[in-house]
Amino acid sequence: MRVLVTGASGFIGRAVIDLLEHSEFTVHAVAHNGPSEQRSGVTWHRCDLTNPAESVALIRSIRPTHLLHLAWFAKPSRFWTSDENLRWVAATIELVREFRNSGGERAVCAGSCAEYDWTYPVMREKSTPLEPGTLYGWAKLSCYQLLRAYADTSGLSLAWGRLFFIYGPGEASSKLIPHVISSTLAQREVECRFPDSIRDFVFVDDCAQALVKLLTASEAGAFNISTGQGHSILAVVEEIQRQLGKSMPIVFPEPANAHEAPKLVGVNDRLRQATGWIPAHDLTSGLSKTIASWKVKKPTEGQG
Protein backbone atom coordinates (compact mmCIF):
# COMPACT_ATOMS: atom_id res chain seq x y z
CA MET A 1 0.00 0.00 0.00
CA ARG A 2 1.25 3.44 -0.92
CA VAL A 3 -0.02 6.48 0.98
CA LEU A 4 0.39 10.09 -0.11
CA VAL A 5 0.25 12.60 2.75
CA THR A 6 -0.21 16.27 1.87
CA GLY A 7 0.64 19.04 4.33
CA ALA A 8 3.17 16.59 5.74
CA SER A 9 5.57 19.22 7.09
CA GLY A 10 2.84 21.05 9.03
CA PHE A 11 1.60 20.86 12.60
CA ILE A 12 -0.68 17.83 12.18
CA GLY A 13 1.25 16.40 9.24
CA ARG A 14 4.43 15.86 11.26
CA ALA A 15 2.52 13.86 13.87
CA VAL A 16 0.94 11.78 11.10
CA ILE A 17 4.33 11.05 9.53
CA ASP A 18 5.63 9.94 12.94
CA LEU A 19 2.95 7.23 12.94
CA LEU A 20 3.22 6.22 9.31
CA GLU A 21 7.01 6.14 9.12
CA HIS A 22 7.19 2.59 10.50
CA SER A 23 3.78 1.38 9.32
CA GLU A 24 2.85 -1.12 6.62
CA PHE A 25 2.51 1.78 4.16
CA THR A 26 5.08 2.99 1.69
CA VAL A 27 4.95 6.68 2.61
CA HIS A 28 5.12 9.60 0.19
CA ALA A 29 4.96 13.04 1.78
CA VAL A 30 4.23 16.39 0.13
CA ALA A 31 5.44 19.78 1.32
CA HIS A 32 5.17 23.00 -0.64
CA ASN A 33 8.61 24.20 0.50
CA GLY A 34 10.22 20.81 0.93
CA PRO A 35 10.55 18.61 4.04
CA SER A 36 11.13 20.10 7.48
CA GLU A 37 13.41 17.13 8.23
CA GLN A 38 14.51 13.97 6.47
CA ARG A 39 12.90 10.72 7.58
CA SER A 40 13.94 7.15 6.90
CA GLY A 41 11.20 5.30 5.07
CA VAL A 42 9.55 8.51 3.81
CA THR A 43 9.91 9.83 0.26
CA TRP A 44 9.44 13.59 0.13
CA HIS A 45 8.03 15.55 -2.79
CA ARG A 46 7.97 19.31 -3.29
CA CYS A 47 4.74 20.30 -5.01
CA ASP A 48 2.39 23.25 -5.30
CA LEU A 49 -0.94 21.48 -5.03
CA THR A 50 -2.81 24.57 -6.18
CA ASN A 51 -1.08 24.15 -9.56
CA PRO A 52 -3.17 21.51 -11.38
CA ALA A 53 -0.31 20.42 -13.62
CA GLU A 54 1.98 19.76 -10.65
CA SER A 55 -0.77 18.00 -8.71
CA VAL A 56 -1.67 15.68 -11.59
CA ALA A 57 1.99 14.90 -12.31
CA LEU A 58 2.59 14.01 -8.68
CA ILE A 59 -0.33 11.59 -8.50
CA ARG A 60 0.57 9.93 -11.76
CA SER A 61 4.19 9.45 -10.70
CA ILE A 62 3.29 7.82 -7.36
CA ARG A 63 -0.08 6.18 -8.07
CA PRO A 64 -0.93 5.96 -4.36
CA THR A 65 -3.53 3.52 -3.10
CA HIS A 66 -4.34 5.78 -0.15
CA LEU A 67 -4.49 9.55 0.26
CA LEU A 68 -4.38 11.56 3.48
CA HIS A 69 -5.03 15.17 2.51
CA LEU A 70 -4.19 17.72 5.19
CA ALA A 71 -2.89 20.65 3.11
CA TRP A 72 -4.94 23.85 3.12
CA PHE A 73 -4.37 27.56 3.61
CA ALA A 74 -3.87 27.77 7.37
CA LYS A 75 -2.31 31.11 8.30
CA PRO A 76 -3.56 31.93 11.83
CA SER A 77 -6.47 34.37 11.89
CA ARG A 78 -6.31 34.97 8.12
CA PHE A 79 -7.66 31.58 7.10
CA TRP A 80 -11.17 32.32 8.36
CA THR A 81 -11.88 34.89 5.64
CA SER A 82 -9.15 34.49 3.01
CA ASP A 83 -10.19 33.84 -0.59
CA GLU A 84 -7.34 31.30 -0.63
CA ASN A 85 -10.02 28.94 0.69
CA LEU A 86 -11.60 28.97 -2.77
CA ARG A 87 -8.31 27.95 -4.39
CA TRP A 88 -8.01 25.04 -1.97
CA VAL A 89 -11.51 23.78 -2.73
CA ALA A 90 -10.55 23.55 -6.39
CA ALA A 91 -7.12 22.08 -5.61
CA THR A 92 -8.59 19.42 -3.33
CA ILE A 93 -11.23 18.34 -5.83
CA GLU A 94 -8.64 18.05 -8.60
CA LEU A 95 -6.26 16.12 -6.36
CA VAL A 96 -8.90 13.61 -5.28
CA ARG A 97 -10.27 13.21 -8.81
CA GLU A 98 -6.83 12.42 -10.21
CA PHE A 99 -6.14 10.13 -7.26
CA ARG A 100 -9.22 8.08 -8.08
CA ASN A 101 -8.53 8.09 -11.82
CA SER A 102 -5.04 6.74 -11.11
CA GLY A 103 -6.39 3.78 -9.17
CA GLY A 104 -6.65 5.30 -5.69
CA GLU A 105 -8.90 3.40 -3.30
CA ARG A 106 -9.26 5.25 0.02
CA ALA A 107 -9.04 9.00 0.67
CA VAL A 108 -9.14 10.70 4.05
CA CYS A 109 -9.41 14.49 4.08
CA ALA A 110 -9.20 17.00 6.92
CA GLY A 111 -12.41 18.90 7.47
CA SER A 112 -13.35 21.16 10.37
CA CYS A 113 -15.85 21.63 13.14
CA ALA A 114 -16.35 25.07 11.52
CA GLU A 115 -18.68 23.31 9.09
CA TYR A 116 -21.32 23.09 11.81
CA ASP A 117 -23.83 25.64 13.02
CA TRP A 118 -22.06 26.99 16.10
CA THR A 119 -25.30 27.95 17.82
CA TYR A 120 -25.46 24.24 18.72
CA PRO A 121 -23.16 23.50 21.70
CA VAL A 122 -22.83 19.75 21.08
CA MET A 123 -22.20 18.54 17.54
CA ARG A 124 -23.15 15.21 15.98
CA GLU A 125 -22.43 14.28 12.37
CA LYS A 126 -25.90 12.98 11.59
CA SER A 127 -28.07 15.55 13.33
CA THR A 128 -26.35 18.90 13.93
CA PRO A 129 -27.14 21.40 11.15
CA LEU A 130 -24.33 22.31 8.78
CA GLU A 131 -24.43 26.11 8.61
CA PRO A 132 -20.93 27.63 8.75
CA GLY A 133 -20.36 31.16 9.94
CA THR A 134 -17.15 31.76 7.98
CA LEU A 135 -15.81 31.47 4.46
CA TYR A 136 -13.38 28.83 5.72
CA GLY A 137 -16.23 26.76 7.11
CA TRP A 138 -18.22 27.06 3.88
CA ALA A 139 -15.18 26.10 1.80
CA LYS A 140 -14.58 22.95 3.84
CA LEU A 141 -18.25 22.00 3.82
CA SER A 142 -18.67 22.63 0.09
CA CYS A 143 -15.56 20.62 -0.64
CA TYR A 144 -16.87 17.69 1.40
CA GLN A 145 -20.28 17.75 -0.24
CA LEU A 146 -18.79 17.76 -3.73
CA LEU A 147 -16.33 14.99 -2.91
CA ARG A 148 -19.00 12.89 -1.24
CA ALA A 149 -21.14 13.08 -4.39
CA TYR A 150 -18.09 12.26 -6.52
CA ALA A 151 -17.22 9.30 -4.29
CA ASP A 152 -20.74 7.94 -4.63
CA THR A 153 -20.51 7.93 -8.42
CA SER A 154 -16.85 6.88 -8.81
CA GLY A 155 -16.63 4.12 -6.22
CA LEU A 156 -14.04 5.99 -4.13
CA SER A 157 -13.98 5.23 -0.41
CA LEU A 158 -13.94 8.68 1.26
CA ALA A 159 -13.68 9.66 4.93
CA TRP A 160 -13.83 13.27 6.11
CA GLY A 161 -12.35 14.04 9.53
CA ARG A 162 -13.94 17.09 11.17
CA LEU A 163 -11.14 18.39 13.36
CA PHE A 164 -12.01 20.20 16.57
CA PHE A 165 -9.44 22.25 18.53
CA ILE A 166 -6.08 20.60 17.95
CA TYR A 167 -3.13 21.57 20.16
CA GLY A 168 0.30 20.22 21.03
CA PRO A 169 4.02 20.58 20.27
CA GLY A 170 4.72 22.71 17.22
CA GLU A 171 1.42 24.61 17.18
CA ALA A 172 1.56 28.14 15.74
CA SER A 173 2.94 30.54 18.34
CA SER A 174 -0.01 32.93 18.03
CA LYS A 175 -2.54 30.31 19.14
CA LEU A 176 -3.98 30.20 22.68
CA ILE A 177 -1.89 27.49 24.33
CA PRO A 178 1.53 28.55 22.96
CA HIS A 179 0.69 32.13 23.91
CA VAL A 180 -0.10 31.15 27.49
CA ILE A 181 3.02 28.98 27.82
CA SER A 182 5.39 31.58 26.36
CA SER A 183 3.88 34.46 28.33
CA THR A 184 4.00 32.53 31.58
CA LEU A 185 7.60 31.39 31.04
CA ALA A 186 8.58 34.99 30.27
CA GLN A 187 6.74 36.15 33.39
CA ARG A 188 4.41 38.35 31.41
CA GLU A 189 0.72 38.81 31.96
CA VAL A 190 -1.49 36.41 30.03
CA GLU A 191 -4.28 37.61 27.79
CA CYS A 192 -7.46 35.54 28.01
CA ARG A 193 -10.35 36.45 25.75
CA PHE A 194 -13.69 34.68 26.31
CA PRO A 195 -12.55 32.93 29.51
CA ASP A 196 -15.87 31.14 29.94
CA SER A 197 -16.01 29.74 26.39
CA ILE A 198 -15.83 25.93 26.36
CA ARG A 199 -13.90 24.08 23.66
CA ASP A 200 -13.14 20.47 22.79
CA PHE A 201 -9.33 20.33 22.82
CA VAL A 202 -7.66 17.37 21.06
CA PHE A 203 -3.96 16.57 21.51
CA VAL A 204 -2.19 16.51 18.14
CA ASP A 205 -0.88 12.94 18.52
CA ASP A 206 -4.43 11.71 19.19
CA CYS A 207 -5.68 13.59 16.13
CA ALA A 208 -2.97 11.97 14.01
CA GLN A 209 -3.86 8.53 15.36
CA ALA A 210 -7.52 9.08 14.43
CA LEU A 211 -6.62 10.12 10.87
CA VAL A 212 -4.31 7.13 10.37
CA LYS A 213 -6.96 4.75 11.71
CA LEU A 214 -9.46 6.21 9.24
CA LEU A 215 -7.03 5.40 6.41
CA THR A 216 -7.48 1.67 6.97
CA ALA A 217 -11.13 1.75 8.00
CA SER A 218 -13.91 0.95 5.54
CA GLU A 219 -16.66 3.30 6.72
CA ALA A 220 -17.27 6.44 4.67
CA GLY A 221 -18.61 9.88 5.50
CA ALA A 222 -17.85 12.56 8.07
CA PHE A 223 -16.29 11.78 11.46
CA ASN A 224 -15.80 14.15 14.37
CA ILE A 225 -12.20 14.07 15.61
CA SER A 226 -13.01 15.24 19.09
CA THR A 227 -12.74 14.07 22.70
CA GLY A 228 -16.37 14.64 23.66
CA GLN A 229 -15.14 16.69 26.63
CA GLY A 230 -15.20 20.46 26.98
CA HIS A 231 -12.93 22.76 28.96
CA SER A 232 -13.20 26.50 29.45
CA ILE A 233 -10.49 28.78 28.10
CA LEU A 234 -9.80 30.00 31.62
CA ALA A 235 -9.40 26.43 32.89
CA VAL A 236 -6.76 25.81 30.21
CA VAL A 237 -4.86 28.96 31.21
CA GLU A 238 -4.96 28.02 34.89
CA GLU A 239 -3.84 24.43 34.23
CA ILE A 240 -0.83 25.63 32.23
CA GLN A 241 0.18 28.00 35.01
CA ARG A 242 -0.30 25.26 37.60
CA GLN A 243 1.99 22.90 35.68
CA LEU A 244 4.60 25.63 35.20
CA GLY A 245 4.41 26.57 38.86
CA LYS A 246 3.92 30.23 37.99
CA SER A 247 0.91 32.46 38.62
CA MET A 248 1.20 35.37 36.26
CA PRO A 249 -1.61 37.95 36.09
CA ILE A 250 -4.44 37.03 33.73
CA VAL A 251 -6.04 39.93 31.88
CA PHE A 252 -9.32 39.84 30.00
CA PRO A 253 -9.13 42.27 27.06
CA GLU A 254 -12.24 43.39 25.27
CA PRO A 255 -12.62 41.00 22.31
CA ALA A 256 -12.84 42.35 18.77
CA ASN A 257 -15.63 39.87 18.03
CA ALA A 258 -18.36 39.77 20.65
CA HIS A 259 -20.16 36.83 19.00
CA GLU A 260 -18.05 33.97 20.33
CA ALA A 261 -19.79 30.61 20.58
CA PRO A 262 -20.10 29.75 24.28
CA LYS A 263 -19.61 26.00 23.88
CA LEU A 264 -18.28 23.75 21.08
CA VAL A 265 -17.96 20.04 21.83
CA GLY A 266 -18.04 17.13 19.39
CA VAL A 267 -19.57 13.70 19.93
CA ASN A 268 -17.10 11.10 18.59
CA ASP A 269 -19.25 7.95 18.61
CA ARG A 270 -18.98 7.40 14.84
CA LEU A 271 -15.19 7.52 14.93
CA ARG A 272 -14.98 5.16 17.91
CA GLN A 273 -17.32 2.64 16.31
CA ALA A 274 -15.57 2.77 12.92
CA THR A 275 -11.96 2.58 14.17
CA GLY A 276 -11.88 1.79 17.87
CA TRP A 277 -10.10 5.12 18.42
CA ILE A 278 -9.95 6.46 21.97
CA PRO A 279 -7.86 9.55 22.75
CA ALA A 280 -4.79 8.61 24.76
CA HIS A 281 -4.43 12.03 26.38
CA ASP A 282 -6.68 14.05 28.63
CA LEU A 283 -6.13 17.80 28.85
CA THR A 284 -3.69 17.49 31.77
CA SER A 285 -1.38 14.99 30.09
CA GLY A 286 -1.61 16.71 26.70
CA LEU A 287 -0.64 20.06 28.18
CA SER A 288 2.20 18.40 30.09
CA LYS A 289 3.71 17.05 26.86
CA THR A 290 3.20 20.38 25.13
CA ILE A 291 4.95 22.29 27.91
CA ALA A 292 7.82 19.76 28.00
CA SER A 293 8.45 20.21 24.28
CA TRP A 294 8.21 23.99 24.25
CA LYS A 295 11.94 24.69 24.31
CA VAL A 296 12.78 21.77 22.03
CA LYS A 297 10.48 22.17 19.04
CA LYS A 298 9.98 25.47 17.28
CA PRO A 299 6.28 26.31 16.66
CA THR A 300 5.29 26.46 13.01
CA GLU A 301 2.64 28.40 11.16
CA GLY A 302 -0.04 26.46 9.35
CA GLN A 303 -0.16 22.91 8.03
CA GLY A 304 2.52 22.98 5.34
C-alpha positions in Angstrom: 0.0 0.0 0.0 1.2 3.4 -0.9 0.0 6.5 1.0 0.4 10.1 -0.1 0.3 12.6 2.7 -0.2 16.3 1.9 0.6 19.0 4.3 3.2 16.6 5.7 5.6 19.2 7.1 2.8 21.1 9.0 1.6 20.9 12.6 -0.7 17.8 12.2 1.2 16.4 9.2 4.4 15.9 11.3 2.5 13.9 13.9 0.9 11.8 11.1 4.3 11.1 9.5 5.6 9.9 12.9 2.9 7.2 12.9 3.2 6.2 9.3 7.0 6.1 9.1 7.2 2.6 10.5 3.8 1.4 9.3 2.8 -1.1 6.6 2.5 1.8 4.2 5.1 3.0 1.7 4.9 6.7 2.6 5.1 9.6 0.2 5.0 13.0 1.8 4.2 16.4 0.1 5.4 19.8 1.3 5.2 23.0 -0.6 8.6 24.2 0.5 10.2 20.8 0.9 10.6 18.6 4.0 11.1 20.1 7.5 13.4 17.1 8.2 14.5 14.0 6.5 12.9 10.7 7.6 13.9 7.1 6.9 11.2 5.3 5.1 9.6 8.5 3.8 9.9 9.8 0.3 9.4 13.6 0.1 8.0 15.5 -2.8 8.0 19.3 -3.3 4.7 20.3 -5.0 2.4 23.3 -5.3 -0.9 21.5 -5.0 -2.8 24.6 -6.2 -1.1 24.2 -9.6 -3.2 21.5 -11.4 -0.3 20.4 -13.6 2.0 19.8 -10.7 -0.8 18.0 -8.7 -1.7 15.7 -11.6 2.0 14.9 -12.3 2.6 14.0 -8.7 -0.3 11.6 -8.5 0.6 9.9 -11.8 4.2 9.4 -10.7 3.3 7.8 -7.4 -0.1 6.2 -8.1 -0.9 6.0 -4.4 -3.5 3.5 -3.1 -4.3 5.8 -0.1 -4.5 9.6 0.3 -4.4 11.6 3.5 -5.0 15.2 2.5 -4.2 17.7 5.2 -2.9 20.6 3.1 -4.9 23.8 3.1 -4.4 27.6 3.6 -3.9 27.8 7.4 -2.3 31.1 8.3 -3.6 31.9 11.8 -6.5 34.4 11.9 -6.3 35.0 8.1 -7.7 31.6 7.1 -11.2 32.3 8.4 -11.9 34.9 5.6 -9.1 34.5 3.0 -10.2 33.8 -0.6 -7.3 31.3 -0.6 -10.0 28.9 0.7 -11.6 29.0 -2.8 -8.3 27.9 -4.4 -8.0 25.0 -2.0 -11.5 23.8 -2.7 -10.6 23.6 -6.4 -7.1 22.1 -5.6 -8.6 19.4 -3.3 -11.2 18.3 -5.8 -8.6 18.1 -8.6 -6.3 16.1 -6.4 -8.9 13.6 -5.3 -10.3 13.2 -8.8 -6.8 12.4 -10.2 -6.1 10.1 -7.3 -9.2 8.1 -8.1 -8.5 8.1 -11.8 -5.0 6.7 -11.1 -6.4 3.8 -9.2 -6.6 5.3 -5.7 -8.9 3.4 -3.3 -9.3 5.2 0.0 -9.0 9.0 0.7 -9.1 10.7 4.1 -9.4 14.5 4.1 -9.2 17.0 6.9 -12.4 18.9 7.5 -13.3 21.2 10.4 -15.8 21.6 13.1 -16.3 25.1 11.5 -18.7 23.3 9.1 -21.3 23.1 11.8 -23.8 25.6 13.0 -22.1 27.0 16.1 -25.3 27.9 17.8 -25.5 24.2 18.7 -23.2 23.5 21.7 -22.8 19.8 21.1 -22.2 18.5 17.5 -23.2 15.2 16.0 -22.4 14.3 12.4 -25.9 13.0 11.6 -28.1 15.6 13.3 -26.3 18.9 13.9 -27.1 21.4 11.2 -24.3 22.3 8.8 -24.4 26.1 8.6 -20.9 27.6 8.8 -20.4 31.2 9.9 -17.1 31.8 8.0 -15.8 31.5 4.5 -13.4 28.8 5.7 -16.2 26.8 7.1 -18.2 27.1 3.9 -15.2 26.1 1.8 -14.6 23.0 3.8 -18.3 22.0 3.8 -18.7 22.6 0.1 -15.6 20.6 -0.6 -16.9 17.7 1.4 -20.3 17.7 -0.2 -18.8 17.8 -3.7 -16.3 15.0 -2.9 -19.0 12.9 -1.2 -21.1 13.1 -4.4 -18.1 12.3 -6.5 -17.2 9.3 -4.3 -20.7 7.9 -4.6 -20.5 7.9 -8.4 -16.9 6.9 -8.8 -16.6 4.1 -6.2 -14.0 6.0 -4.1 -14.0 5.2 -0.4 -13.9 8.7 1.3 -13.7 9.7 4.9 -13.8 13.3 6.1 -12.4 14.0 9.5 -13.9 17.1 11.2 -11.1 18.4 13.4 -12.0 20.2 16.6 -9.4 22.2 18.5 -6.1 20.6 18.0 -3.1 21.6 20.2 0.3 20.2 21.0 4.0 20.6 20.3 4.7 22.7 17.2 1.4 24.6 17.2 1.6 28.1 15.7 2.9 30.5 18.3 0.0 32.9 18.0 -2.5 30.3 19.1 -4.0 30.2 22.7 -1.9 27.5 24.3 1.5 28.5 23.0 0.7 32.1 23.9 -0.1 31.1 27.5 3.0 29.0 27.8 5.4 31.6 26.4 3.9 34.5 28.3 4.0 32.5 31.6 7.6 31.4 31.0 8.6 35.0 30.3 6.7 36.1 33.4 4.4 38.3 31.4 0.7 38.8 32.0 -1.5 36.4 30.0 -4.3 37.6 27.8 -7.5 35.5 28.0 -10.3 36.4 25.7 -13.7 34.7 26.3 -12.6 32.9 29.5 -15.9 31.1 29.9 -16.0 29.7 26.4 -15.8 25.9 26.4 -13.9 24.1 23.7 -13.1 20.5 22.8 -9.3 20.3 22.8 -7.7 17.4 21.1 -4.0 16.6 21.5 -2.2 16.5 18.1 -0.9 12.9 18.5 -4.4 11.7 19.2 -5.7 13.6 16.1 -3.0 12.0 14.0 -3.9 8.5 15.4 -7.5 9.1 14.4 -6.6 10.1 10.9 -4.3 7.1 10.4 -7.0 4.8 11.7 -9.5 6.2 9.2 -7.0 5.4 6.4 -7.5 1.7 7.0 -11.1 1.7 8.0 -13.9 0.9 5.5 -16.7 3.3 6.7 -17.3 6.4 4.7 -18.6 9.9 5.5 -17.9 12.6 8.1 -16.3 11.8 11.5 -15.8 14.2 14.4 -12.2 14.1 15.6 -13.0 15.2 19.1 -12.7 14.1 22.7 -16.4 14.6 23.7 -15.1 16.7 26.6 -15.2 20.5 27.0 -12.9 22.8 29.0 -13.2 26.5 29.5 -10.5 28.8 28.1 -9.8 30.0 31.6 -9.4 26.4 32.9 -6.8 25.8 30.2 -4.9 29.0 31.2 -5.0 28.0 34.9 -3.8 24.4 34.2 -0.8 25.6 32.2 0.2 28.0 35.0 -0.3 25.3 37.6 2.0 22.9 35.7 4.6 25.6 35.2 4.4 26.6 38.9 3.9 30.2 38.0 0.9 32.5 38.6 1.2 35.4 36.3 -1.6 37.9 36.1 -4.4 37.0 33.7 -6.0 39.9 31.9 -9.3 39.8 30.0 -9.1 42.3 27.1 -12.2 43.4 25.3 -12.6 41.0 22.3 -12.8 42.3 18.8 -15.6 39.9 18.0 -18.4 39.8 20.6 -20.2 36.8 19.0 -18.0 34.0 20.3 -19.8 30.6 20.6 -20.1 29.8 24.3 -19.6 26.0 23.9 -18.3 23.8 21.1 -18.0 20.0 21.8 -18.0 17.1 19.4 -19.6 13.7 19.9 -17.1 11.1 18.6 -19.2 7.9 18.6 -19.0 7.4 14.8 -15.2 7.5 14.9 -15.0 5.2 17.9 -17.3 2.6 16.3 -15.6 2.8 12.9 -12.0 2.6 14.2 -11.9 1.8 17.9 -10.1 5.1 18.4 -10.0 6.5 22.0 -7.9 9.5 22.8 -4.8 8.6 24.8 -4.4 12.0 26.4 -6.7 14.1 28.6 -6.1 17.8 28.9 -3.7 17.5 31.8 -1.4 15.0 30.1 -1.6 16.7 26.7 -0.6 20.1 28.2 2.2 18.4 30.1 3.7 17.0 26.9 3.2 20.4 25.1 5.0 22.3 27.9 7.8 19.8 28.0 8.4 20.2 24.3 8.2 24.0 24.2 11.9 24.7 24.3 12.8 21.8 22.0 10.5 22.2 19.0 10.0 25.5 17.3 6.3 26.3 16.7 5.3 26.5 13.0 2.6 28.4 11.2 0.0 26.5 9.3 -0.2 22.9 8.0 2.5 23.0 5.3 
